[in-house]
Amino acid sequence: MDVRENTSFVSRPPEIDERLVPVDVLSSVLRELRFESAAYRWLELGEPYRIGFDQPGLRGVHIIDRGQCELELADGTVEQLTAGDLVILPRGDAHLLRSPGAGARVPTVSGFDLAMRAPDGRLRAGGPEVDAVVVCGAFVIGEFDHPALRGLPRLLHVSGAAAWLGPFVDLLRTEAFHGGPGSDLVMARLSDALLTRALRHHGDTTTHPGWLTGLRDPYLAPALAAMHHDLARPWTVASLARAAGLSRAAFAARFTGRVGEPVMHYLQSLRMQRAKTLLRGHDATLAAIAAQVGYQSDVAFAAAFKRATGSAPGAYRRATTFP
């Protein structure tokens, strides 16, 4: 059904830049998140096996290079994985990789301990035969409470049928087994590209509410781009609705339905996250930070910041910066 059949549509004003497309917002958010890839390891597994991944702060990345296995989350959810599949855990959930049907009687081995014992990048666990090979990596997020993370699922599963995935696996394999000086850096950059591509794939295919779903919406994408590119502007629901080319009521309902939260709540969270980043610096005054995140005075900003975080801006700065 065409959107004009169930929303109040108005023409998009000429001052909205049509070039503010979803991929720009994706790039902007990834820069805001400050994610960095950690080293990759090649894990050769023989049945039966259970490998645990629960290191705080690390968000897991697994590519099934050969065979099949199961990924189990702490709540008992099990995902079946086969050769070529990619899984990413963007929220850092603890999980297991286990051989198909492996029960609790199989002892769990720490993936982190395995990695520490094998600095060359090739790990071995489980029985004597190699039944599965998994490329295991991780990444960290500098802004772990960024509002965009609320819109990501616990588990991103990309099937090996995705044509774009194979070249990444081949390049990572080459660097792991035949790389030379600088291989860690090459793999980290490949991982950055892999994660970005996987998020874009998820945004193209998901129906789960979140900002990636919003980026796919032709009316919400310009509004999201406008917010992320200009937090200092005194946005209202009405002005963002004009950016979207919708009536105020239609825009507000559409944003909540697609993104999963009201637009002003999302904007407020985004402003507070940017303020935290700026406060961790040493140079900007509270008045300057207030202006950059859309407040007309440092007093109004301080009150909003304390309501959102429970801490005054000055106290937050002192607690999170080092001399």
N, C-alpha and C positions, 0 to 999 in steps of 0.2 A: 504494500500500500504506500502511495506517495505521501511524504511528510505533510504536504499541503492539505491532505484530507483529514488530518487529525490534530493539527496545530494551527495557531493563528500566525500566519506568515507575513512578514513585512520585508520589503526589499533591503538588501544589505547596503549600508551607507558607503559612499565612495572612499571615506577616509580609512576603512578597514583594508589592510594590506593583504591581498589574496595570496601572497607568497609565504605567509605565516602558516605553513602546512604542518601536518602532524609530525613528520620526521624531525623538524626543527625543535619542536617541544620535547621529543624523545631525547635528542642530543642535549638540550638544555637541562632536562631532569637528570640525565646520567652525569653531567658535570656537577650538578648540585649535590648528588648523592656521594660523590667522590669515591667511587668504587675502584678497588685495586685488586688485580689478580694475584693469587699466590702460586707457588710452584705446582706443577703437575707430576703425577706418579703413574706408572703403569703397573697395575695390580693383576697378577696371574693367580687364579683361584681354582682349587680342586675340591670337588664335593666330598664331604659336606663342609660348609663354612658359614660363618656369621661374622661380618666385619662391622664394628660400630663406629659411627661418626657423630661425636657430640662435643667437639671442642668449641667453647663459647666464642662467639664473634665470627666464626668462619661459616660461610654459606657454601654449601656443597655443589659441585658440578661433576657429573659422571657421564661418560660416553661408553656405551657397550661396544667394544671392538670385536668381540667374538663370543659366541655362546649365548646363554640366557641366564638371568638371575631375577631375584625379587627385591624390591625396595620396601622396607617396612618402616612406617612412622611410629612414633611413641604411642599413638592412640590405637594401634593395631591395623590401621589402613595399609593395604598391600598393593603395590603397583607392579605389574608384570613387565619385565624389560627384555628386549631381545637385541641381537646384533644390529648396530647402526643407530640405536635410540640414544637420545640425549635427555638427561634430567637435570634440572636446576632447582635448588631449594633456596629461593631468594630471601626467606625470613630466617634462615639459619636453624631450621628445625632439626633436632636430633633424629637420627635414622640408622637403619641397618641395611647392608647389602647381604643377602643370604642366598644360598643355593635353593632351587625350587623345592618347596615342601620342608625345608630345614626347620625343625621345631626348637623349643627352648632347651632341649637336652644337648644341643650342639653348643659348645662354649663360644662366647662372643670375644673376639679379638679386637683390640683398639686399632682403628686405622691410623690414628695419630702416632701411636707407639710404633707401628710398623714403619711408618714414614721416617721416624727418627732413627730407626735401626738400619735404614737402607738409603744413605744419602745419594746413591748413584741413580735413583729414580725408578728402579725396577724392584717391585715387591712381590713376595710369594707367600701364600697362606692357604690353609686347608689341606686336602688330601694330595696324594702323590701325582695324580694326573691333572693336567691343565684343562679344565672344562669351560672356563670363561676368562676373558681378558677385559679389564675395565680401565679406562683412562680416568683417574680421579684427580680432581683439582678443587680449588676453593677460591673465594674472593671475599674481601672485607669491604664494608661500607662505612665511610667516615661519618655520614649523617644518618645514623641508624634509626632515628625517629622522624625521618622525612615523611610528609603526608602521602607521597606517591607510593610508599611501600605498603600502605593500607590497601591499595588497589591491586596488589599482586597476590596470586594464590600461593598456598604453601608449597606447591609442587608444579613446576612447568615440565611437561613431558612432550618432547618433540620426536615424532616417529622417524625412524631411519628412512622412511619413504620420502622425506623432504629432500628434494634434489640438491639444495644448497648446503646440506650438512656434510656430505661426504668429503669435499675438498678440505674442510677444516680438520676433520679427523686425519686425513692423509698428511697434512702439513704438520700437525702436532706429533704424529707418529714419526715422521722423518726427523724432526728436531729432537725427540726423546731418544731415538736410537742411533742417529747418525749426526747429530749436531755437534758443533764445536764451541769455541768461545762466544759468549753472548747468547747461547741457546735459551737460558732462563728468561732473558729479556724478550727474545723472539716469541717464546711460548706465552709470556704474559700479554704481549700485544695481540697475539692470535686469540687468546682467551677473551680479551676486551671486545674484539670484533665478534667473537662467537656469542658472547652474552648479549651484545647489542642486537645481533641478528635474531637470536632466540626471542628476545623481548618483542621485536618487531613482528616476528611470526606469531607470537601469542596475541599481540594486539590485533593482528589481521584475522584471527580465527576464533577468539574467545567471545563468549556471551556473558562472562562473569563481570559484574559491575566493577568499575575502576577507571583510573585515568587513561589507561591504554584503550579501553572501550570508548571512552570519550573522544580520544584522538581519531578514531575511525568514523565518528559521526561528523558529517559535513557541516553541521550547524554549531556543534560544541567545539570543534577543533579551533576555529578562529578565536573563540572566547578564551580557551585554555592558553593559546599562544599569546594573546594579549596580556593575560594575567602574568604569565611567566616572564614575559619580556619587559613588563613595566609595572612592577609592584608599587612604585611610588604614586601612581595615578589613583585618585580617589574613586575607585570603582564602586558602583552600586549594581544591584540586580538589573536595574533598568539599562544602565550603560553597557553592561555585559550582554544583555539581551539584544541591544542594537548591534553589537559586534557579531552576534550569532545570526542576526537577521530574523529574529522571532519576537513575538510579543513577550512581555515580562512574565506572565503566568505560564505560557508554553515553554519558555526557556527554563524557568525555575524547576518545573516538573520534569522536563527532559534531562536536565543536568543531574538531578537527584536520582532519576531512574537509571541513567547510563553510568554515572561516576560512583554512585552509591552513597553520596552525602550531599547536603545542601551546598549551593555554590559559595555562599558567604562563609560557611564553615571551612570549606576547602581553602578559600582565599586567606582566611585568618590563620589557618595552620601553616600555609605556605609563607606568610609574612613572619610568623613567629620563628619558623625554621631558619629563614634568611637572617633574622635578627640574631639568633644564637650564633650563626656563623660569623657575623660581623662583630659581635661582642667578644668572641674569642681572639680577635685581633687586639692590638695595643693602641692604635692611633685614633680611630673614629670616636668622636664625642657622641653622647646619647642623642643630642639634637640632630646630628648628621645621620645617625642610624635611623632615628624616627622618620626623617624625611625620606630615606631610601626605601622604607617599607610602608609608606603611605599614611603616616601620622603627621599632623600639623604642628604638634608640640611634643617635647620630650616628656611632659607630664602625662599627656594622653597615652603616649607609647608605654611609659612605665606602668601605668595602671593596667593597660591591656596585657602587657607581658606578665605581670604578676598574677592576673586572673588566669592566664593560660598555663603558666608554669609553676605557680606557687612561690616564685622567687623574684625579688626585685632585680632589674637589669644589672645594677652594680654588683650585687651579691653573686649573681650568675657569672659575671666576668671574673671576679676574684677567684671563684671556685674552679674555673675551667681554663685559666691561663696560668702560665708559669713565668717567673721573673727572668 
